[in-house]
Amino acid sequence: MYDPEHRLAWPARGYRWATERLYHEFAWAYDAVSWLVSLGRWSGWRRQALAYVGGPRVLELGFGTGELLIEMAGRGWQAVGLERSPAMQRVTARKLRRQGLRVPRLCGAAQALPLAAASLDAIVATFPADYILAPGTWHEAARALRPGGRLVIAGLFVELDLPALRPGYSSATQRIAARLQALAAAAGLALTRHADETARVRAPVYVAEKSGAAGGPGA
Ligand SMILES: C[S@@+](CC[C@H](N)C(=O)[O-])C[C@H]1O[C@@H](n2cnc3c(N)ncnc32)[C@H](O)[C@@H]1O
């Protein structure tokens, strides 16, 4: 969890450096590493987002190794992926080829979407990198979503309901949640939080909805 608003101490800089290596040189190891660090929970946490995605025209930001793109294509949705890392693109292309699936993919940044205004029912970002805390990403999302469309975010941070860890860790997660709220408000989106509060380890889902009447084929 990286907070660009906060001055980076050396552990945060080291964490950021390591995650960048994982998105590039070691993209081939991403699935195994994410499974290990989450003790097998990663794909379940990622899939939670789909329950909040309404409509078939969906853009996935930072699709990584393409697991959610495959899942969405399997549901018959008109999924499109956007990913900045060429190495992640290659891993995903191999998976799609093996499964005989064709999913349009764009290489680029979430802060500059090469898509028409109001052309999407939903945008989904799971375990997003720091692009999700950039105002440009939110303005682009608000532009590309149709009225009533949603930006769905899962896994921005994991909450640990463990008393020993609570004070420092939860103030960091609260700071990120407050930043999301501010970004959503500035982009004119209404933000809601969804989580299984009974789980001791949980990855909340945030849904940012664009106001206006739902319309188009995804309504
Ligand atoms: C933590 S991974 C998440 C991958 C996948 N969504 C998942 O649930 O496992 C973050 C991904 O976002 C990509 N990324 C980072 N910055 C980006 C940006 N500005 N625009 C698009 N993708 C970006 C990285 O290359 C990486 O693949």
PDBQT file of the ligand as one rigid body, heavy atoms in Angstrom, charges set to zero:
ROOT
HETATM    1  C1  LIG A 301      -0.586  -4.845  -8.029  1.00  0.00    +0.000 C 
HETATM    2  S1  LIG A 301      -0.741  -5.082  -9.777  1.00  0.00    +0.000 S 
HETATM    3  C2  LIG A 301      -2.442  -5.617  -9.861  1.00  0.00    +0.000 C 
HETATM    4  C3  LIG A 301      -2.689  -6.575 -11.005  1.00  0.00    +0.000 C 
HETATM    5  C4  LIG A 301      -4.093  -7.179 -11.045  1.00  0.00    +0.000 C 
HETATM    6  N1  LIG A 301      -5.103  -6.150 -11.239  1.00  0.00    +0.000 N 
HETATM    7  C5  LIG A 301      -4.403  -7.985  -9.803  1.00  0.00    +0.000 C 
HETATM    8  O1  LIG A 301      -5.506  -7.873  -9.270  1.00  0.00    +0.000 OA
HETATM    9  O2  LIG A 301      -3.586  -8.797  -9.389  1.00  0.00    +0.000 OA
HETATM   10  C6  LIG A 301      -0.832  -3.414 -10.385  1.00  0.00    +0.000 C 
HETATM   11  C7  LIG A 301      -0.748  -3.354 -11.903  1.00  0.00    +0.000 C 
HETATM   12  O3  LIG A 301      -0.977  -2.012 -12.324  1.00  0.00    +0.000 OA
HETATM   13  C8  LIG A 301      -0.078  -1.708 -13.384  1.00  0.00    +0.000 C 
HETATM   14  N2  LIG A 301       0.093  -0.245 -13.427  1.00  0.00    +0.000 N 
HETATM   15  C9  LIG A 301       0.881   0.518 -12.651  1.00  0.00    +0.000 A 
HETATM   16  N3  LIG A 301       0.723   1.813 -12.948  1.00  0.00    +0.000 NA
HETATM   17  C10 LIG A 301      -0.182   1.874 -13.959  1.00  0.00    +0.000 A 
HETATM   18  C11 LIG A 301      -0.781   2.949 -14.685  1.00  0.00    +0.000 A 
HETATM   19  N4  LIG A 301      -0.473   4.217 -14.450  1.00  0.00    +0.000 N 
HETATM   20  N5  LIG A 301      -1.705   2.642 -15.621  1.00  0.00    +0.000 NA
HETATM   21  C12 LIG A 301      -2.058   1.353 -15.883  1.00  0.00    +0.000 A 
HETATM   22  N6  LIG A 301      -1.526   0.294 -15.216  1.00  0.00    +0.000 NA
HETATM   23  C13 LIG A 301      -0.599   0.555 -14.265  1.00  0.00    +0.000 A 
HETATM   24  C14 LIG A 301       1.195  -2.464 -13.030  1.00  0.00    +0.000 C 
HETATM   25  O4  LIG A 301       2.019  -2.656 -14.159  1.00  0.00    +0.000 OA
HETATM   26  C15 LIG A 301       0.616  -3.757 -12.461  1.00  0.00    +0.000 C 
HETATM   27  O5  LIG A 301       0.440  -4.732 -13.439  1.00  0.00    +0.000 OA
ENDROOT
TORSDOF 0
